[in-house]
Amino acid sequence: MTQQFIIIILLIALGYALKRINYFKANDSQVFATLVLNVTLPSLVIVNLNEADLDLSLSVLPILMILYGVLTKLIMVWFFMKYDNQIRGTTGMMMASLNIGLFAYPLVEAIWPNTGMIYFGMVDIGGAIIMFGITYFVGSYFSSSGDSFDFKYLAKNLLKSVPLMTYIIMFILNMLNIHFPDPVIDFFSVLSGANMPLSMILIGLMLNFSIDKRFLPIAMKYILLHYGLGVIAGLLVYFFLPVDDQMVKTTLQVAWLLPVGVAIIPYAIQFKYKTLPLVGMVTNLTIVISIIILYIYQALFV
């Protein structure tokens, strides 16, 4: 597994190096993101869920993801109460809005190749509701646009999420005992093989280590809360969640330590926040921190 992590780090470094030497520009990351989110990642979901042994008891994963998202966003807004609406809105949006699709799936595939995608797919359902629903509401509430909430926007974004829709469709087909034939799965297997390298190169392209000193103290406070709350929730799940399936607990513990999702950036632009440097700083720092945490976690516990 250490060798696999070294390969992952090298792929991220390759993406970052290609950007630094201007072989790719930061805007080119949109092309990679389109391929990953709409082609390789859905293919990976199809391959993993076609013959998977799914259980409705796994519904506890999206439920706890949503509960965690609501509670921690309230804690985050309260913690930053003395700051203005821009800071409270930004930190509230970032909290529990996790990078599952681009960041988690490739690493999960490497660490838990047989079952990981099943569990994290269920987590992703709750994560999508947080990202496209509650996070959007928080951003809107603390912006100058007031507390209006666009349900059409929420529905459209959920439907536009190709990985999420693929997961839901495959889950339904699996429950109905409908499976794709081998030639179809062979085709998607070829596509899914590109998911990990493309995802890691994409993360490298997106990395930016510029520091804005104005927001550095706030960024450090946020990061401490981001991981502190994740660790506390993970310990509560480990000791008190009444389930026999240890992978359920493991999935939640890992999910709550993932980096901030990049979808926060377009939200900040849409709601005219002046905190884009803060969002960019936290997004990049949490990617690096989460890689280190996941490496240590798998080395000790997997």
C-alpha positions in Angstrom: 0.0 0.0 0.0 2.9 2.4 0.7 4.0 1.8 -2.9 0.5 2.7 -4.1 0.6 5.9 -2.1 4.0 6.8 -3.6 2.5 6.4 -7.0 -0.5 8.7 -6.0 1.9 11.4 -4.7 4.0 11.2 -7.9 0.9 11.6 -10.0 -0.2 14.7 -8.0 3.3 16.0 -8.3 3.3 15.4 -12.1 0.1 17.4 -12.5 1.5 20.2 -10.4 4.8 20.2 -12.3 3.1 20.2 -15.7 1.2 23.3 -14.6 4.3 25.0 -13.3 6.2 24.6 -16.6 3.1 25.8 -18.4 2.5 22.6 -20.2 -1.0 22.8 -18.8 -2.7 25.9 -17.5 -5.0 26.0 -14.4 -8.0 26.4 -16.7 -7.1 23.0 -18.4 -8.2 21.4 -15.2 -11.8 21.8 -16.4 -11.2 19.3 -19.2 -9.7 16.8 -16.7 -12.6 17.4 -14.3 -15.1 16.8 -17.1 -13.5 13.5 -18.1 -13.2 12.3 -14.5 -16.7 13.2 -13.3 -18.6 12.3 -16.4 -16.7 9.4 -17.8 -14.1 7.6 -15.7 -15.7 7.9 -12.3 -19.2 6.8 -13.4 -17.5 3.8 -15.2 -15.8 2.9 -12.0 -19.1 3.0 -10.2 -20.7 0.8 -12.8 -17.9 -1.8 -12.6 -17.9 -1.9 -8.8 -21.7 -2.0 -8.3 -22.7 -4.4 -11.1 -22.3 -7.5 -9.0 -21.8 -6.0 -5.6 -23.6 -7.4 -2.6 -25.6 -4.3 -1.4 -27.6 -4.0 1.7 -30.3 -1.4 2.6 -28.7 -1.2 6.0 -26.0 1.0 4.4 -28.6 3.8 4.3 -27.2 4.8 7.7 -24.2 6.3 5.8 -26.0 9.1 3.9 -28.2 9.8 7.0 -25.2 10.3 9.3 -23.5 12.4 6.6 -26.4 14.8 6.5 -26.7 15.0 10.3 -23.0 15.6 10.6 -23.2 18.3 7.9 -26.0 20.2 9.6 -24.6 20.1 13.1 -21.0 21.0 12.1 -22.1 23.9 9.9 -24.1 25.3 12.9 -21.0 24.9 15.1 -18.8 26.6 12.5 -21.1 29.6 12.1 -21.3 29.9 15.9 -17.5 29.7 16.3 -17.0 32.5 13.8 -19.9 34.6 15.2 -17.7 37.6 16.0 -16.7 37.9 12.3 -18.7 39.4 9.5 -21.2 37.6 7.3 -18.6 37.0 4.6 -16.4 35.0 6.9 -19.3 33.2 8.6 -20.8 32.3 5.2 -17.5 31.1 3.8 -16.6 28.9 6.8 -20.2 27.6 7.0 -20.1 26.7 3.3 -16.7 24.9 3.6 -17.6 22.8 6.6 -18.7 19.3 5.8 -18.6 20.1 2.1 -16.2 17.3 1.3 -14.3 16.3 -1.8 -15.5 12.7 -2.3 -15.7 12.4 -6.1 -12.3 13.7 -7.2 -10.3 13.0 -4.1 -11.8 10.1 -2.1 -12.8 7.6 -4.8 -9.3 7.0 -6.3 -7.7 6.6 -2.8 -10.6 4.3 -1.7 -10.2 2.2 -4.7 -6.5 1.7 -3.8 -7.0 1.1 -0.1 -10.3 -1.0 -0.1 -10.4 -2.3 -3.7 -13.2 -4.8 -3.1 -15.8 -2.9 -0.9 -14.7 0.7 -0.6 -16.6 2.0 -3.6 -19.9 0.6 -2.2 -19.6 2.3 1.1 -18.3 5.6 -0.1 -20.9 5.7 -2.8 -23.5 5.7 -0.1 -21.6 8.4 1.7 -21.5 10.4 -1.5 -25.3 10.5 -1.6 -25.4 12.3 1.7 -22.4 14.4 0.7 -24.2 15.6 -2.5 -27.3 16.7 -0.5 -25.0 18.6 1.8 -23.0 20.2 -1.0 -25.8 21.1 -3.4 -28.5 21.7 -0.7 -27.4 22.8 2.7 -24.1 24.4 1.6 -25.9 26.4 -1.1 -28.4 27.6 1.5 -25.7 28.7 3.9 -23.9 30.6 1.1 -27.1 32.3 0.0 -28.2 33.2 3.6 -25.0 35.0 4.5 -24.6 36.8 1.2 -26.1 40.1 0.2 -28.8 38.2 -1.7 -30.5 37.3 1.6 -31.9 34.0 2.7 -33.7 32.9 -0.5 -33.3 29.3 -1.4 -33.7 28.0 -5.0 -35.1 24.5 -4.9 -34.9 24.3 -8.7 -31.1 24.9 -8.4 -30.8 22.1 -5.9 -32.7 19.6 -8.0 -30.9 20.6 -11.2 -27.5 20.1 -9.6 -28.4 16.8 -8.1 -29.7 15.6 -11.5 -26.6 16.9 -13.2 -24.2 15.0 -10.9 -23.3 12.1 -13.3 -21.5 10.0 -10.6 -24.4 10.4 -8.1 -27.0 9.5 -10.7 -24.9 6.6 -11.9 -24.6 5.4 -8.3 -28.4 5.7 -7.6 -29.3 3.9 -10.9 -26.8 1.1 -10.3 -28.0 0.7 -6.7 -31.6 0.3 -8.0 -30.6 -2.1 -10.7 -28.6 -4.1 -8.1 -31.6 -4.3 -5.8 -33.7 -5.5 -8.7 -31.0 -8.1 -9.5 -30.4 -6.6 -12.9 -26.8 -6.8 -14.1 -24.9 -5.8 -17.2 -23.3 -8.5 -19.3 -19.6 -9.1 -19.3 -18.8 -7.3 -22.6 -20.4 -4.1 -21.2 -18.5 -4.4 -18.0 -15.2 -5.0 -19.9 -15.8 -1.8 -21.8 -16.4 0.2 -18.6 -13.4 -1.5 -16.9 -11.1 0.0 -19.5 -12.5 3.5 -18.9 -12.5 3.1 -15.1 -8.8 2.2 -15.2 -8.0 5.8 -16.1 -9.9 7.2 -13.1 -7.1 7.2 -10.6 -4.3 8.7 -12.7 -6.5 11.3 -14.2 -8.0 12.3 -10.8 -4.6 12.6 -9.2 -3.1 14.6 -12.1 -6.2 16.9 -11.8 -5.6 17.5 -8.1 -2.0 18.4 -9.0 -3.2 20.9 -11.6 -5.6 22.5 -9.1 -3.0 22.9 -6.3 -1.9 26.4 -5.5 0.3 27.2 -2.6 -0.1 30.9 -2.6 -0.8 32.4 0.9 -2.9 35.4 1.6 -1.7 36.7 5.0 -5.0 38.5 5.6 -6.9 35.2 5.8 -4.2 33.0 7.3 -5.3 33.1 10.9 -8.9 32.4 9.9 -7.7 29.5 7.6 -5.8 28.0 10.5 -8.8 28.2 12.9 -11.0 26.7 10.2 -8.6 23.8 9.5 -8.3 23.0 13.2 -12.1 22.8 13.5 -12.5 20.9 10.2 -10.3 18.0 11.4 -11.1 18.4 15.1 -14.8 17.9 14.6 -14.1 15.1 12.1 -12.0 13.3 14.7 -14.5 13.8 17.5 -17.4 12.5 15.3 -15.3 9.6 14.2 -14.6 8.6 17.8 -18.3 8.9 18.7 -19.1 6.6 15.8 -16.4 4.1 16.8 -17.6 3.8 20.4 -21.3 4.3 20.2 -22.7 3.6 16.7 -24.7 0.3 17.2 -23.7 -1.5 14.0 -21.7 -4.7 13.5 -20.3 -3.7 10.1 -16.9 -2.1 10.9 -16.6 -0.8 7.4 -19.5 1.5 8.1 -17.6 3.1 11.0 -14.4 3.2 9.0 -16.1 4.9 6.0 -17.5 7.7 8.2 -14.3 8.2 10.1 -12.4 8.6 6.8 -15.1 10.7 5.1 -15.1 13.3 7.8 -11.4 13.8 7.3 -11.6 14.5 3.6 -10.6 17.9 2.1 -13.0 20.7 1.3 -14.8 20.2 -2.0 -13.8 22.5 -4.9 -17.5 23.3 -5.6 -17.3 25.9 -2.9 -15.3 28.1 -5.3 -18.2 28.6 -7.8 -20.6 29.1 -4.9 -18.3 31.9 -3.5 -18.2 33.5 -7.0 -22.0 33.2 -7.5 -22.8 34.8 -4.1 -20.1 37.5 -4.6 -18.0 36.7 -1.6 -14.7 38.5 -1.2 -13.1 35.5 0.4 -11.9 33.5 -2.6 -8.3 33.6 -1.4 -9.5 32.0 1.9 -11.4 29.3 0.0 -8.5 28.6 -2.3 -6.0 28.4 0.6 -8.2 26.1 2.7 -9.0 23.8 -0.3 -5.4 23.3 -1.1 -4.1 22.9 2.5 -6.8 20.3 3.3 -5.9 18.3 0.2 -2.3 18.0 1.5 -3.3 17.3 5.1 -5.9 14.7 4.1 -3.4 12.8 2.0 -1.1 12.6 5.0 -3.9 11.5 7.3 -5.1 8.8 4.9 -1.6 7.5 4.5 -1.1 7.2 8.2 -4.6 5.7 8.7 -4.1 3.0 6.1 -0.6 2.2 7.4 -1.9 1.8 11.0 -5.4 0.3 10.6 -5.8 -1.3 7.1 
